[in-house]
C-alpha cells in the first residue's frame, strides 16, 4: 500500500523542473509508471543504472526526463548519446525526444543519426552542435572517429534494449563509443529482459557502484492471451490467412526468423487481398519509414517483421501478434509478444508450430510462467483444439476414382491410310539422333532406287 501511495504523488516529488512537469501535462501524463518512479531518482543523482521492466512500461520517458533535466544549456555540444539496436527504435526515441523538447521549451537540439541515411547531411546537422544524439552504434562511432561529435562533452550514455547491444556482434562498437568519452560519464542500460550474462558484460563498462532497478510488474504483460496452432510446415501460410480472415485484426504484426523471407510473405499476403507491408534489411530508409507510417495510420493492417523489428516498436492499437516462425530464444518471444497488449490493453499472441516445434512452446511456459492454449481455426473462429501429430500428417495420395478393373480398355490408334502422314507422325515422336538416322536411311534408299532406274 505504501508503494502505491508514493506513485500516486505524481512527478512532483521526483525533482523535475516546472518546464518538464508542464510538458508531461501537455502529453496527458500525470502519474509515473513503476519503472519511472524507481529509475528517475537514480539517474538524476548521476548513478550508473541497469533497468528492467516489461515492454510498454515507459522506459523511454524514464531516461529522457533525467537527460533533459541535467542538460547544461550554456554549453553547445553533445551531452547525451542514446544508442539503439535498430533504426526504427532510434526514430521512435527521436520522435519522443522532439515532442518533449517542443512541449517543455528546452532547447535540447535532438538529432537522429542512423546508418541508412546520408552521412553528408548528418555532418551538416552536427554543425549546429545538438545536445542530444540518438542513433545506431555504427554511425555514431563513425562520426566520433571523424571528430564530428564532441565526445569529451558527453555526460550520459543510454543503451536502449541493452541486452541486444551487448551481444557479441555489437559490444565491440559500444565499448569504443564509451571509451571515447570521459570516465565521469553516466551509463544506463535498459531492456525488458536482462540476463546474468548481460549484467556481467555491463559491469565491465560501468562504475563499480552501479544500481540495478527492476520493476515488480510481470515480465510479460498480463492482458495477453497466448495460443498455439499445430500445423504442418506447408500449411503454415494457409493457417496465417485463416487467422487473419477469421480474427479480422485492425493491426497485426507477423514475425519471421529469416528477414530474407519477409518480402515474399508480404507479396503473398497482398496477392490474396490482404493489405500488408514489411520491414526488412534490404529495404531502403524511405521504404521502411513508409511501411511503418502506413501501419501506424491504418493504411495497411498487417506488418511483417523479424526479431529486429520487435525491439522497441511502440505502435498503438496492435491487437494480434502472429509468429509464423517459432522464436529461437525465450527472450525473443517476450519481445515479440510485448508489441501488443500495451498500456494494460488486451492482446493476442498466436504461434503457429509444427509437432517438432511444440517443445519450444513448453520452453516459453517454463521461462516466463505462461499458459499456452492449443487452438485451431474452424469456420472462421479460433476454437480450442486437441489435434495431434497424426491429425496433421501428410495426407495419402488420392487414388483414381476408376480402378484398374473398371478402366475402359484402351484401343490402339488406327493406322492412318496415308503412309507419308504416318511416317511424319512417327518421326515427330523420335529423338534428334533417331530422326537424323532415319533421314540418312531414306536418302540412301532413294539413291539406290535412282541408280536402278
TITOR-427473 format. One record per residue: residue number from 0; residue in one letter; x, y, z of N, C-alpha, C in turn. Coordinates in steps of 0.1 Angstrom, whole numbers. Example, Ala and Ser with C-alpha at 12.3 -4.5 7.8 and 13.67 -1.06 7.14 Angstrom:
R;0;A;132;-57;78;123;-45;78;132;-33;78
R;1;S;128;-22;71;137;-11;71;129;0;79
This chain:
R;0;X;8;-12;0;0;0;0;9;13;0
R;1;X;20;12;7;29;24;8;34;27;-5
R;2;X;38;17;-13;43;19;-27;33;26;-36
R;3;X;21;22;-35;10;27;-43;8;42;-40
R;4;X;8;45;-27;6;59;-23;17;68;-28
R;5;X;30;63;-29;41;70;-34;39;74;-49
R;6;X;35;63;-56;33;65;-70;21;75;-73
R;7;X;11;76;-65;0;85;-67;4;100;-65
R;8;X;16;102;-59;20;116;-57;24;123;-70
R;9;X;26;115;-80;30;121;-94;44;124;-95
R;10;X;48;132;-105;62;135;-108;67;146;-100
R;11;X;59;153;-92;64;165;-85;75;161;-74
R;12;X;73;150;-66;83;147;-56;96;142;-63
R;13;X;96;139;-76;108;133;-82;119;143;-85
R;14;X;115;156;-84;125;167;-85;126;172;-100
R;15;X;116;171;-108;117;176;-121;114;191;-122
R;16;X;119;198;-132;117;212;-133;103;215;-137
R;17;X;98;227;-135;84;231;-139;82;230;-154
R;18;X;93;232;-162;91;231;-176;88;216;-181
R;19;X;95;207;-174;92;193;-178;79;188;-172
R;20;X;75;193;-160;62;190;-155;51;195;-164
R;21;X;53;207;-169;43;213;-179;42;204;-192
R;22;X;54;200;-196;54;192;-209;47;179;-207
R;23;X;48;172;-195;41;160;-192;26;162;-192
R;24;X;22;173;-186;8;177;-185;2;178;-200
R;25;X;10;184;-209;5;186;-222;4;173;-230
R;26;X;11;163;-225;10;149;-231;0;141;-223
R;27;X;-7;147;-214;-17;140;-206;-11;128;-197
R;28;X;2;131;-192;8;122;-184;9;128;-170
R;29;X;2;122;-160;2;128;-147;8;119;-136
R;30;X;9;106;-139;14;97;-129;26;88;-135
R;31;X;37;87;-128;48;79;-133;44;64;-132
R;32;X;50;56;-141;49;42;-140;59;37;-130
R;33;X;58;24;-127;67;19;-116;82;21;-120
R;34;X;85;18;-132;100;19;-136;104;34;-136
R;35;X;95;43;-140;98;57;-139;100;62;-125
R;36;X;92;57;-116;92;61;-102;105;56;-96
R;37;X;110;45;-100;122;39;-94;135;44;-101
R;38;X;134;46;-114;146;49;-122;150;64;-121
R;39;X;140;73;-121;143;87;-122;153;92;-111
R;40;X;150;89;-98;160;93;-87;174;89;-89
R;41;X;176;76;-94;189;71;-96;196;79;-107
R;42;X;189;81;-118;195;88;-130;198;103;-127
R;43;X;188;109;-120;190;123;-116;202;125;-107
R;44;X;205;114;-99;217;115;-90;230;112;-97
R;45;X;229;109;-110;241;106;-118;247;93;-117
R;46;X;239;83;-112;244;69;-110;244;61;-123
R;47;X;253;51;-124;251;42;-135;240;32;-131
R;48;X;232;28;-140;220;20;-137;217;9;-148
R;49;X;213;-2;-143;207;-13;-152;192;-13;-148
R;50;X;183;-11;-158;169;-11;-155;162;-21;-163
R;51;X;152;-28;-157;144;-38;-164;130;-36;-160
R;52;X;121;-36;-171;107;-36;-169;100;-41;-181
R;53;X;88;-45;-180;81;-51;-192;79;-41;-203
R;54;X;77;-46;-215;75;-37;-227;63;-28;-225
R;55;X;64;-16;-230;53;-6;-229;51;0;-216
R;56;X;62;-1;-207;60;4;-193;66;18;-192
R;57;X;71;25;-202;75;38;-202;90;40;-199
R;58;X;98;30;-204;113;31;-201;119;43;-209
R;59;X;114;46;-221;120;57;-229;119;70;-221
R;60;X;107;73;-216;105;86;-208;113;86;-195
R;61;X;115;73;-190;122;72;-177;137;77;-179
R;62;X;143;76;-191;157;81;-192;157;95;-199
R;63;X;147;98;-207;147;111;-214;145;123;-204
R;64;X;136;121;-194;134;131;-184;146;135;-177
R;65;X;154;126;-171;167;130;-164;177;136;-174
R;66;X;177;131;-186;187;137;-196;183;152;-198
R;67;X;170;155;-200;166;169;-202;169;177;-190
R;68;X;166;171;-178;168;178;-165;183;182;-163
R;69;X;192;174;-167;206;176;-164;214;183;-175
R;70;X;207;187;-186;214;194;-197;219;208;-192
R;71;X;231;211;-196;237;224;-194;235;233;-206
R;72;X;225;241;-206;221;249;-217;231;260;-221
R;73;X;241;262;-212;251;272;-215;263;266;-224
R;74;X;262;253;-225;272;246;-233;266;240;-246
R;75;X;273;244;-257;268;238;-270;277;226;-273
R;76;X;270;215;-277;278;203;-280;270;191;-274
R;77;X;274;179;-278;267;166;-274;270;163;-260
R;78;X;259;163;-252;260;160;-238;253;146;-235
R;79;X;246;141;-244;240;127;-242;239;120;-255
R;80;X;243;107;-254;242;98;-266;232;87;-262
R;81;X;223;84;-271;213;73;-269;215;63;-280
R;82;X;220;51;-277;223;41;-287;211;31;-287
R;83;X;207;27;-299;197;17;-301;201;6;-311
R;84;X;196;-6;-310;200;-17;-319;193;-16;-333
R;85;X;182;-8;-335;176;-7;-348;173;7;-351
R;86;X;171;9;-364;168;23;-369;154;27;-365
R;87;X;145;17;-365;131;20;-361;130;25;-347
R;88;X;137;18;-338;137;22;-324;143;36;-322
R;89;X;154;39;-329;161;52;-329;151;63;-333
R;90;X;144;61;-344;134;70;-349;123;73;-339
R;91;X;119;62;-332;108;63;-322;113;71;-310
R;92;X;125;69;-306;130;76;-294;132;91;-298
R;93;X;137;93;-310;138;107;-315;125;115;-315
R;94;X;115;108;-320;101;115;-320;97;119;-306
R;95;X;99;110;-296;95;112;-283;104;124;-277
R;96;X;116;124;-280;125;135;-275;121;148;-281
R;97;X;118;148;-294;114;161;-301;101;166;-294
R;98;X;91;157;-291;79;161;-285;81;167;-271
R;99;X;90;161;-264;94;166;-250;100;179;-252
R;100;X;109;181;-262;115;194;-264;105;205;-268
R;101;X;96;201;-276;86;211;-281;77;215;-269
R;102;X;72;206;-261;63;209;-250;69;215;-238
R;103;X;82;213;-236;89;219;-225;96;232;-228
R;104;X;99;234;-241;106;247;-245;121;246;-242
R;105;X;126;234;-238;140;233;-236;147;231;-249
R;106;X;157;239;-252;165;238;-264;175;226;-263
R;107;X;170;214;-266;179;202;-265;186;200;-278
R;108;X;180;204;-289;187;202;-302;189;187;-305
R;109;X;178;179;-304;180;165;-307;183;162;-321
R;110;X;191;152;-324;195;148;-338;195;133;-339
R;111;X;190;129;-350;189;114;-353;200;110;-363
R;112;X;208;100;-359;220;96;-367;219;81;-369
R;113;X;215;77;-381;214;62;-384;221;59;-397
R;114;X;225;46;-398;233;42;-410;226;43;-423
R;115;X;213;42;-424;206;42;-437;206;56;-443
R;116;X;208;66;-436;207;80;-441;221;84;-446
R;117;X;221;95;-455;233;100;-460;242;107;-449
R;118;X;255;104;-449;263;109;-438;266;124;-440
R;119;X;266;129;-452;269;143;-455;259;152;-448
R;120;X;246;148;-449;236;157;-443;237;156;-428
R;121;X;240;144;-423;242;143;-408;253;152;-403
R;122;X;264;152;-411;276;161;-407;272;175;-407
R;123;X;263;179;-417;258;193;-418;250;196;-406
R;124;X;241;187;-401;233;189;-389;241;190;-377
R;125;X;252;183;-376;260;183;-364;268;197;-362
R;126;X;268;205;-373;274;218;-372;267;227;-362
R;127;X;254;224;-360;245;232;-351;248;228;-337
R;128;X;257;218;-334;261;213;-321;249;209;-312
R;129;X;241;198;-316;230;194;-308;235;188;-295
R;130;X;226;189;-285;230;184;-271;226;170;-269
R;131;X;217;164;-277;213;150;-276;214;144;-289
R;132;X;221;133;-290;223;125;-302;217;111;-300
R;133;X;209;107;-310;201;94;-309;204;87;-322
R;134;X;208;74;-321;210;66;-333;216;53;-331
R;135;X;221;47;-343;227;34;-343;242;35;-339
R;136;X;247;25;-333;261;25;-327;271;27;-338
R;137;X;270;20;-350;280;21;-360;281;35;-366
R;138;X;270;42;-369;270;55;-374;276;65;-364
R;139;X;272;64;-352;277;74;-341;291;72;-339
R;140;X;296;59;-339;311;57;-338;318;62;-349
R;141;X;313;61;-361;319;66;-373;321;81;-372
R;142;X;310;88;-368;311;103;-367;320;107;-355
R;143;X;321;99;-345;331;102;-334;345;101;-339
R;144;X;348;91;-347;361;89;-353;365;101;-362
R;145;X;355;106;-369;357;117;-378;357;131;-371
R;146;X;356;130;-357;356;142;-349;345;151;-352
R;147;X;333;146;-356;322;154;-358;313;155;-346
R;148;X;315;146;-337;308;146;-324;318;148;-313
R;149;X;316;158;-305;325;161;-294;323;152;-282
R;150;X;329;141;-282;327;130;-272;331;134;-258
R;151;X;341;144;-257;346;148;-244;335;155;-236
R;152;X;324;160;-243;314;168;-236;303;158;-230
R;153;X;303;146;-235;292;136;-232;291;133;-217
R;154;X;280;136;-211;278;133;-196;270;120;-194
R;155;X;261;116;-204;252;104;-203;252;96;-215
R;156;X;253;83;-214;252;73;-225;241;63;-221
R;157;X;231;62;-230;220;53;-227;221;41;-237
R;158;X;220;29;-233;219;17;-241;204;12;-241
R;159;X;196;16;-250;182;12;-251;182;-2;-257
R;160;X;174;-11;-251;175;-25;-255;189;-30;-253
R;161;X;195;-28;-241;209;-30;-238;213;-44;-240
R;162;X;204;-54;-237;208;-68;-239;212;-71;-253
R;163;X;205;-65;-263;208;-66;-277;222;-59;-281
R;164;X;224;-48;-275;236;-40;-278;248;-46;-272
R;165;X;247;-55;-262;258;-61;-255;260;-75;-260
R;166;X;254;-79;-271;256;-92;-277;270;-91;-285
R;167;X;275;-103;-289;288;-104;-295;290;-95;-307
R;168;X;280;-94;-315;281;-86;-328;281;-71;-326
R;169;X;277;-66;-314;275;-52;-311;284;-46;-301
R;170;X;289;-55;-291;295;-49;-279;309;-42;-282
R;171;X;316;-47;-292;329;-40;-296;327;-26;-299
R;172;X;317;-23;-307;314;-9;-311;309;0;-299
R;173;X;301;-7;-291;296;0;-279;307;4;-270
R;174;X;317;-5;-268;329;-2;-260;337;10;-265
R;175;X;338;10;-279;346;21;-285;339;34;-282
R;176;X;326;35;-284;318;47;-281;320;52;-267
R;177;X;320;42;-257;321;46;-243;335;50;-240
R;178;X;345;44;-246;359;48;-244;362;61;-249
R;179;X;355;66;-259;358;79;-265;353;90;-256
R;180;X;345;87;-246;340;97;-236;349;97;-224
R;181;X;346;107;-215;354;108;-202;349;98;-192
R;182;X;357;95;-183;354;85;-173;343;89;-163
R;183;X;340;102;-162;330;107;-153;316;105;-159
R;184;X;315;101;-171;301;100;-177;293;89;-171
R;185;X;280;91;-172;270;81;-167;265;72;-177
R;186;X;263;59;-174;258;49;-183;246;42;-177
R;187;X;235;41;-186;223;35;-182;219;24;-192
R;188;X;216;12;-188;213;1;-197;198;-3;-194
R;189;X;190;-3;-204;175;-6;-201;171;-17;-211
R;190;X;162;-26;-207;156;-36;-216;145;-43;-208
R;191;X;137;-50;-216;126;-58;-210;131;-71;-204
R;192;X;143;-75;-209;150;-88;-204;164;-85;-201
R;193;X;169;-87;-189;183;-86;-185;188;-99;-180
R;194;X;196;-106;-187;201;-119;-183;213;-117;-174
R;195;X;218;-128;-168;230;-128;-159;242;-124;-168
R;196;X;243;-129;-180;254;-126;-189;254;-111;-193
R;197;X;242;-105;-195;241;-91;-198;246;-83;-186
R;198;X;243;-87;-174;247;-80;-162;262;-81;-161
R;199;X;268;-93;-164;282;-95;-163;290;-86;-173
R;200;X;285;-85;-185;291;-77;-195;290;-62;-192
R;201;X;278;-58;-187;275;-44;-183;285;-40;-172
R;202;X;287;-48;-162;296;-45;-151;310;-41;-155
R;203;X;314;-46;-167;328;-42;-172;328;-28;-178
R;204;X;316;-23;-181;315;-9;-187;312;2;-177
R;205;X;306;-2;-166;300;7;-156;309;9;-144
R;206;X;306;19;-136;313;21;-123;309;10;-114
R;207;X;318;7;-104;315;-5;-95;303;-4;-87
R;208;X;298;9;-84;286;11;-75;273;12;-83
R;209;X;273;6;-95;261;8;-103;249;1;-97
R;210;X;237;7;-99;224;2;-93;217;-6;-103
R;211;X;209;-16;-98;201;-25;-106;186;-22;-102
R;212;X;178;-17;-111;164;-13;-108;155;-22;-116
R;213;X;147;-30;-110;137;-39;-117;123;-36;-112
R;214;X;114;-34;-121;100;-32;-118;94;-45;-114
R;215;X;86;-45;-104;80;-57;-99;68;-62;-107
R;216;X;65;-55;-117;54;-59;-126;58;-71;-134
R;217;X;49;-78;-140;52;-91;-147;61;-88;-159
R;218;X;69;-98;-162;78;-96;-174;70;-95;-187
R;219;X;60;-104;-188;51;-104;-199;38;-97;-195
R;220;X;33;-87;-203;20;-80;-200;9;-90;-196
R;221;X;1;-87;-185;-9;-96;-181;-21;-97;-190
R;222;X;-23;-87;-198;-35;-87;-206;-34;-96;-219
R;223;X;-23;-103;-220;-21;-111;-233;-27;-125;-231
R;224;X;-33;-130;-242;-37;-144;-243;-27;-151;-252
R;225;X;-21;-162;-248;-11;-169;-255;-17;-182;-261
R;226;X;-17;-183;-274;-22;-195;-281;-12;-201;-290
R;227;X;-13;-214;-293;-5;-220;-304;-14;-229;-313
R;228;X;-11;-229;-326;-18;-237;-335;-9;-248;-342
R;229;X;-13;-260;-341;-4;-271;-347;-7;-272;-362
R;230;X;4;-272;-369;3;-272;-384;15;-279;-390
R;231;X;13;-284;-402;24;-289;-410;32;-277;-416
R;232;X;45;-279;-419;52;-267;-424;46;-261;-437
R;233;X;40;-270;-445;34;-265;-458;21;-257;-455
R;234;X;15;-260;-445;2;-254;-442;3;-241;-433
R;235;X;15;-237;-429;16;-226;-420;11;-213;-427
R;236;X;14;-210;-439;9;-198;-445;-7;-198;-447
R;237;X;-12;-210;-450;-27;-212;-451;-33;-209;-437
R;238;X;-27;-214;-426;-32;-211;-413;-31;-196;-410
R;239;X;-21;-189;-414;-19;-175;-412;-31;-167;-419
R;240;X;-34;-171;-431;-45;-165;-439;-58;-167;-431
R;241;X;-60;-179;-426;-73;-183;-419;-74;-174;-406
R;242;X;-63;-172;-399;-63;-164;-387;-67;-149;-391
R;243;X;-60;-144;-401;-63;-130;-405;-77;-128;-410
R;244;X;-82;-139;-417;-96;-138;-422;-106;-139;-411
R;245;X;-104;-148;-401;-113;-151;-390;-113;-140;-379
R;246;X;-101;-137;-375;-99;-127;-364;-102;-113;-368
R;247;X;-99;-110;-381;-100;-96;-387;-94;-86;-378
R;248;X;-81;-87;-375;-74;-77;-366;-73;-63;-373
R;249;X;-75;-53;-366;-72;-39;-371;-58;-37;-374
R;250;X;-49;-42;-365;-35;-41;-367;-29;-54;-361
R;251;X;-21;-61;-370;-14;-73;-366;0;-73;-371
R;252;X;9;-79;-363;23;-80;-367;26;-95;-368
R;253;X;32;-98;-380;36;-112;-383;51;-113;-382
R;254;X;56;-122;-374;70;-123;-372;76;-136;-379
R;255;X;88;-134;-386;95;-144;-392;109;-144;-386
R;256;X;116;-156;-387;130;-157;-382;140;-152;-392
R;257;X;137;-155;-405;146;-151;-416;141;-138;-423
R;258;X;149;-127;-422;144;-115;-428;143;-116;-443
R;259;X;150;-125;-449;150;-127;-464;136;-132;-469
R;260;X;128;-138;-460;115;-143;-464;104;-132;-462
R;261;X;107;-121;-457;97;-111;-454;91;-105;-467
R;262;X;99;-102;-476;94;-96;-489;84;-106;-496
R;263;X;88;-119;-496;80;-129;-503;67;-130;-495
R;264;X;67;-130;-482;55;-132;-474;45;-120;-476
R;265;X;51;-108;-477;43;-96;-480;36;-97;-494
R;266;X;44;-102;-504;38;-103;-517;27;-113;-517
R;267;X;29;-124;-510;18;-135;-509;5;-129;-503
R;268;X;7;-122;-492;-5;-116;-485;-12;-106;-494
R;269;X;-4;-98;-501;-11;-88;-510;-18;-95;-521
R;270;X;-12;-106;-526;-18;-113;-537;-32;-118;-533
R;271;X;-33;-122;-520;-46;-127;-515;-55;-116;-510
R;272;X;-52;-104;-513;-61;-93;-509;-59;-88;-495
R;273;X;-48;-91;-489;-46;-86;-475;-36;-74;-476
R;274;X;-40;-63;-470;-31;-51;-471;-20;-53;-461
R;275;X;-8;-55;-466;4;-58;-458;16;-50;-462
R;276;X;25;-48;-453;38;-41;-455;49;-48;-447
R;277;X;61;-46;-450;72;-53;-443;84;-44;-440
R;278;X;91;-48;-429;103;-42;-425;114;-52;-427
R;279;X;123;-50;-437;134;-60;-439;147;-52;-442
R;280;X;158;-59;-440;171;-52;-441;175;-46;-454
R;281;X;171;-53;-465;174;-48;-478;166;-36;-483
R;282;X;155;-33;-475;147;-21;-479;154;-8;-475
R;283;X;152;2;-483;158;15;-480;152;22;-468
R;284;X;158;33;-464;153;40;-453;138;45;-455
R;285;X;136;51;-468;123;56;-471;113;45;-471
R;286;X;116;33;-477;106;22;-477;102;18;-463
R;287;X;112;16;-454;109;12;-441;101;23;-433
R;288;X;104;35;-436;97;46;-429;82;46;-434
R;289;X;81;44;-447;67;44;-453;59;32;-448
R;290;X;66;21;-447;59;9;-442;53;11;-428
R;291;X;62;17;-419;57;19;-405;47;30;-405
R;292;X;48;40;-413;38;51;-413;24;46;-418
R;293;X;25;37;-428;12;31;-434;6;22;-423
R;294;X;14;15;-415;8;6;-405;3;15;-393
R;295;X;10;25;-389;5;33;-378;-8;40;-382
R;296;X;-9;45;-394;-21;53;-398;-32;44;-403
R;297;X;-30;31;-404;-41;22;-407;-43;19;-422
R;298;X;-33;24;-430;-35;21;-445;-32;7;-448
R;299;X;-24;0;-440;-22;-14;-440;-25;-20;-427
R;300;X;-30;-32;-427;-35;-39;-414;-25;-49;-409
R;301;X;-15;-53;-417;-6;-63;-413;9;-58;-416
R;302;X;17;-59;-406;31;-56;-407;39;-69;-405
R;303;X;48;-72;-415;56;-84;-414;70;-80;-410
R;304;X;76;-86;-400;89;-82;-395;97;-94;-389
R;305;X;110;-91;-386;118;-101;-380;120;-97;-365
R;306;X;129;-104;-358;131;-101;-344;137;-87;-342
R;307;X;144;-82;-353;150;-68;-352;138;-58;-351
R;308;X;127;-61;-358;116;-52;-358;108;-53;-345
R;309;X;110;-63;-337;103;-65;-324;109;-56;-313
R;310;X;121;-51;-315;127;-44;-304;123;-29;-304
R;311;X;115;-26;-294;112;-12;-291;101;-6;-299
R;312;X;95;-13;-309;84;-8;-317;72;-5;-307
R;313;X;68;8;-307;57;12;-299;46;17;-308
R;314;X;37;9;-312;26;13;-322;13;10;-315
R;315;X;5;20;-313;-8;19;-306;-18;11;-315
R;316;X;-26;3;-308;-37;-4;-315;-34;-17;-320
R;317;X;-22;-23;-317;-18;-36;-322;-25;-46;-313
R;318;X;-34;-54;-319;-42;-64;-311;-37;-78;-313
R;319;X;-30;-81;-323;-25;-95;-326;-10;-96;-330
R;320;X;-4;-106;-324;10;-109;-328;9;-124;-333
R;321;X;14;-126;-345;14;-140;-351;28;-144;-354
R;322;X;33;-155;-348;46;-160;-350;45;-171;-361
R;323;X;48;-167;-374;48;-177;-384;59;-186;-383
R;324;X;71;-181;-378;82;-189;-374;84;-188;-359
R;325;X;87;-200;-353;89;-200;-338;101;-192;-334
R;326;X;100;-183;-324;111;-176;-319;122;-185;-314
R;327;X;135;-182;-317;146;-191;-314;150;-190;-299
R;328;X;147;-179;-293;150;-178;-279;138;-173;-271
R;329;X;137;-177;-258;125;-173;-250;125;-157;-249
R;330;X;136;-151;-249;136;-136;-248;130;-130;-261
R;331;X;132;-137;-272;127;-132;-285;112;-133;-284
R;332;X;106;-144;-278;92;-144;-277;87;-133;-268
R;333;X;94;-130;-258;90;-119;-249;89;-106;-256
R;334;X;99;-103;-264;99;-90;-271;89;-90;-282
R;335;X;86;-101;-289;76;-102;-299;62;-99;-293
R;336;X;59;-107;-283;46;-107;-277;43;-93;-271
R;337;X;54;-86;-266;52;-73;-260;48;-62;-269
R;338;X;47;-65;-282;43;-54;-292;28;-52;-291
R;339;X;20;-61;-285;6;-59;-284;2;-60;-269
R;340;X;-10;-56;-266;-14;-56;-252;-7;-46;-243
R;341;X;-3;-34;-250;5;-24;-243;-5;-15;-235
R;342;X;1;-9;-224;-7;0;-216;-19;-6;-210
R;343;X;-18;-19;-206;-29;-26;-200;-40;-31;-209
R;344;X;-39;-28;-222;-49;-33;-231;-48;-48;-234
R;345;X;-59;-54;-238;-59;-69;-241;-52;-71;-255
R;346;X;-46;-83;-256;-39;-86;-268;-38;-101;-270
R;347;X;-35;-106;-282;-35;-120;-285;-22;-123;-292
R;348;X;-15;-133;-287;-2;-138;-293;-4;-152;-298
R;349;X;-3;-155;-311;-6;-168;-317;7;-173;-323
R;350;X;11;-185;-320;23;-191;-325;19;-203;-333
R;351;X;23;-203;-346;20;-215;-355;32;-224;-355
R;352;X;30;-236;-349;41;-246;-347;39;-259;-354
R;353;X;49;-266;-358;49;-280;-362;50;-288;-350
R;354;X;47;-301;-351;48;-310;-339;62;-310;-333
R;355;X;72;-309;-341;86;-308;-336;88;-295;-328
R;356;X;82;-284;-333;85;-271;-327;76;-269;-314
R;357;X;67;-278;-311;58;-276;-300;67;-276;-287
R;358;X;78;-282;-287;87;-282;-275;91;-268;-271
R;359;X;92;-259;-281;95;-245;-278;84;-238;-270
R;360;X;72;-241;-272;61;-236;-265;62;-239;-250
R;361;X;66;-252;-247;67;-256;-233;79;-249;-227
R;362;X;89;-246;-235;101;-238;-230;97;-224;-226
R;363;X;89;-218;-234;84;-204;-230;75;-204;-218
R;364;X;68;-215;-217;59;-216;-205;68;-217;-192
R;365;X;78;-224;-193;87;-226;-181;95;-213;-178
R;366;X;100;-207;-189;109;-195;-188;101;-183;-182
R;367;X;89;-181;-186;81;-169;-183;69;-171;-174
R;368;X;66;-184;-171;54;-187;-163;41;-185;-170
R;369;X;41;-188;-183;29;-185;-192;21;-198;-193
R;370;X;9;-196;-198;-1;-207;-200;-5;-206;-215
R;371;X;-1;-215;-223;-5;-216;-237;-17;-225;-239
R;372;X;-26;-221;-247;-38;-229;-250;-37;-233;-265
R;373;X;-39;-246;-268;-39;-250;-282;-52;-246;-289
R;374;X;-51;-240;-300;-63;-236;-308;-62;-241;-322
R;375;X;-73;-239;-329;-74;-241;-344;-85;-232;-350
R;376;X;-83;-229;-362;-94;-221;-369;-104;-231;-375
R;377;X;-117;-229;-371;-128;-237;-375;-140;-228;-379
R;378;X;-143;-228;-392;-154;-220;-397;-153;-205;-393
R;379;X;-140;-200;-394;-137;-186;-392;-136;-182;-377
R;380;X;-136;-192;-368;-135;-190;-354;-123;-196;-348
R;381;X;-116;-190;-338;-105;-195;-331;-110;-204;-319
R;382;X;-110;-217;-321;-116;-226;-311;-105;-235;-305
R;383;X;-108;-241;-293;-99;-250;-287;-97;-262;-295
R;384;X;-85;-268;-295;-82;-279;-303;-75;-290;-296
R;385;X;-76;-302;-300;-69;-314;-294;-62;-321;-305
R;386;X;-58;-314;-316;-51;-321;-327;-38;-326;-322
R;387;X;-33;-337;-328;-21;-343;-325;-12;-344;-338
R;388;X;-1;-350;-337;8;-351;-348;2;-360;-359
R;389;X;-6;-370;-355;-12;-379;-365;-23;-371;-374
R;390;X;-29;-362;-367;-40;-354;-374;-35;-345;-385
R;391;X;-22;-341;-384;-17;-332;-394;-7;-338;-403
R;392;X;-6;-352;-402;4;-359;-410;0;-357;-425
R;393;X;10;-359;-434;7;-357;-448;-4;-366;-453
R;394;X;-14;-361;-460;-25;-369;-464;-20;-379;-475
R;395;X;-26;-391;-475;-22;-401;-486;-27;-396;-499
R;396;X;-19;-400;-509;-23;-397;-523;-36;-403;-527
R;397;X;-45;-395;-533;-58;-399;-536;-57;-408;-548
R;398;X;-64;-420;-547;-65;-429;-559;-75;-425;-569
R;399;X;-72;-429;-581;-81;-425;-592;-95;-431;-590
R;400;X;-105;-424;-592;-119;-430;-590;-121;-442;-598
R;401;X;-114;-444;-609;-116;-456;-617;-105;-466;-614
R;402;X;-109;-477;-609;-100;-488;-605;-94;-494;-618
R;403;X;-84;-502;-616;-78;-509;-628;-88;-518;-635
R;404;X;-97;-524;-627;-106;-534;-633;-117;-527;-641
R;405;X;-121;-515;-636;-132;-508;-642;-128;-499;-654
R;406;X;-115;-497;-655;-110;-488;-665;-113;-493;-679
R;407;X;-118;-485;-688;-121;-490;-702;-108;-494;-709
R;408;X;-109;-504;-717;-98;-509;-725;-94;-498;-735
R;409;X;-81;-495;-735;-77;-485;-745;-74;-492;-758
R;410;X;-80;-487;-769;-78;-493;-782;-66;-487;-788
R;411;X;-59;-495;-796;-47;-490;-803;-52;-480;-814
R;412;X;-45;-469;-815;-49;-459;-825;-49;-465;-839
R;413;X;-59;-461;-847;-60;-466;-860;-49;-460;-869
R;414;X;-43;-469;-877;-32;-465;-886;-37;-457;-897
R;415;X;-32;-445;-899;-37;-436;-910;-34;-443;-924
R;416;X;-43;-440;-933;-42;-446;-946;-30;-440;-953
R;417;X;-28;-428;-952;-17;-421;-959;-3;-425;-952
R;418;X;5;-433;-959;17;-438;-953;27;-426;-950
R;419;X;27;-416;-959;36;-404;-956;32;-397;-943
R;420;X;19;-396;-941;14;-389;-929;18;-398;-916
R;421;X;17;-411;-918;21;-420;-907;36;-419;-904
R;422;X;44;-418;-915;59;-417;-913;62;-404;-905
R;423;X;55;-393;-909;57;-379;-903;54;-380;-888
R;424;X;43;-386;-884;39;-387;-870;50;-395;-862
R;425;X;55;-406;-869;65;-414;-862;77;-406;-860
R;426;X;81;-398;-870;94;-390;-869;93;-380;-858
R;427;X;81;-374;-856;79;-364;-846;81;-369;-832
R;428;X;78;-382;-830;79;-389;-817;94;-393;-814
R;429;X;103;-393;-825;116;-398;-823;125;-387;-817
R;430;X;136;-391;-812;146;-381;-807;154;-375;-818
R;431;X;163;-366;-815;171;-359;-825;179;-368;-834
R;432;X;187;-377;-827;196;-386;-834;189;-396;-842
R;433;X;177;-401;-836;169;-411;-844;163;-405;-856
R;434;X;159;-392;-855;154;-385;-867;165;-384;-878
R;435;X;177;-381;-874;188;-379;-883;191;-392;-890
R;436;X;191;-403;-882;194;-416;-888;184;-421;-898
R;437;X;171;-418;-895;161;-422;-904;162;-414;-917
R;438;X;165;-401;-916;167;-393;-928;178;-398;-937
R;439;X;189;-402;-931;200;-407;-938;197;-420;-945
R;440;X;189;-428;-938;185;-441;-944;176;-439;-956
R;441;X;167;-429;-955;158;-426;-966;165;-421;-978
R;442;X;176;-413;-975;184;-407;-986;191;-418;-993
R;443;X;197;-428;-986;204;-439;-992;194;-448;-1000
R;444;X;182;-450;-995;172;-458;-1002;169;-451;-1015
R;445;X;166;-438;-1015;163;-431;-1027;174;-431;-1037
R;446;X;187;-430;-1032;199;-430;-1041;200;-444;-1049
R;447;X;197;-455;-1041;198;-468;-1047;187;-470;-1058
R;448;X;175;-464;-1055;164;-465;-1065;167;-458;-1077
R;449;X;174;-446;-1076;178;-438;-1087;188;-445;-1096
R;450;X;197;-452;-1089;208;-459;-1097;201;-470;-1105
R;451;X;192;-477;-1100;185;-488;-1107;178;-483;-1120
R;452;X;172;-471;-1118;165;-465;-1130;175;-462;-1141
